[in-house]
């Protein structure tokens, strides 16, 4: 069974049919035909069943040649079983006990076939190949991956004296010169091997079977690897993923910001991120694990947040050097590090707050649903936004209280925005490919916030981008909220920021 290559743009759009490609969906429909065909008049029963069998066989052959995805295997098995129990009776006659036995065999086989087909369809719907939202900004999006070594810092996770701290950074940036036919970047990794390594490593870290994230490895994104950068100098947004998270976990968000004229730099943190693949081919897996002791786990989380904060400060320095031509690439002269924001999700959000306090080169900070871990929080000059999941009154008071205290330390302005219907993973790419269970990925209102992103609200043209369905709501809201905050703090966009943010949920201004 083949996993196939990354899907083209057309293929990705077409997988919106129950998470199935057109060929897979045709196979599913053909697999179901023999079961109801048994109830047709005798004159129609045979031609309808045989027509369904022919379509099913052609689809199965085509899928075998292109690569069969594992959620489709039950569909094909069910179709084969349905044909096996419904076609032979069309060509034979039985009497007495043999006829009764044949009828029961056909009924039981048809029921089993139906269960297999439905199980495959539900699995494909629950765990689809992710379809990334079309970015709404005026720029095409390019992406590239760089690796930097901080020679001034030893690697805190190892005992080797000569081991220096290394970070892998993926950049999404405004691009030009791309076409609809340009080959899009693969999701989760630069190559199929890296994508599968990341998927299986992340699943193992979460205690899930590797098959759960297999479909994500087949996806392509909306960005083009190595595309020429657009003219201009663009504000920079650094991003640290969640505990065990990887640099690609917020790709939809990063591509949307890049299309609006930002350069997004997302980090892999070795020995913390679930899996990090280095330029020399080495694979570094996380060393983080819960101990069961809340005090010890909090101590470890604070220590790793501090390491991440140092990584973020280092990457900002490297981006400045990149802008001045210190490294090869297409982004020299394009990075306005004087307008830089630091962001992160979960533990990465905690690291972003700490990095902002420690390094005033950051002009703004966004914590995306991350419990503050800084052991010595103090005043900081940057405006701050905390985007948090839906917390009912009286729940998670320690989280809310600590977040309120830390945001109140901003000498500029602090905002805490709770988006109704969200869960912790709503603010990542997870809703695009995990089962749409509210407890897992949330269920935010699709009408949350301004739906029209045209010139009336943002000064950008209305591109009429298609929605990918309710799965894209979380990434869309995350991008729209953070972009509004960044436009106001890094670009001085006019308007009342508090009013804009309030359209998305319950806002507390501090």
Secondary structure, DSSP 4 states (H G I P E B T S, - for coil): -----PPPHHHHHHTTBTTB-HHHHHHHHHHHHHHHHTTS-HHHHHHHHHHHHHHHHHHHHHHHHH---HHHHHHHHHHHHHHHHHSGGGG----THHHHHHHHHHHHHHHHHHHHHHHHHHHHHHTPPP-PPPP-SSSEEEEEEEEEEEEEEE-TTS--TT-EEEEEEEEEEEE-S--TTSPPPBSSSSSHHHHHHHHHHHHHHHT--GGGGGGGGG-B-S-EETPPBPSS-EEEEEEE--TT--TTTTHHHHHHHHHTTEEEEEEEETTTSSEEE-TTS-EEE------S-HHHHHHHHHHHHHHHHHHHHHHHHHHHHHHTTSS-SS-TTTEEEEEEEEEEETHHHHHHHHHHHH-TTEEEEEEES-----TT---B-SEEEEEE----TTSSHHHHHHHHHHHTTBSS-EEEEEPTT--GGGGSSGGGTS---HHHH----TT-S-S--SHHHHSS----PPP--GGGHHHHHHHHHHHHHHHHHHS---S-HHHHHHTTSEEEE-
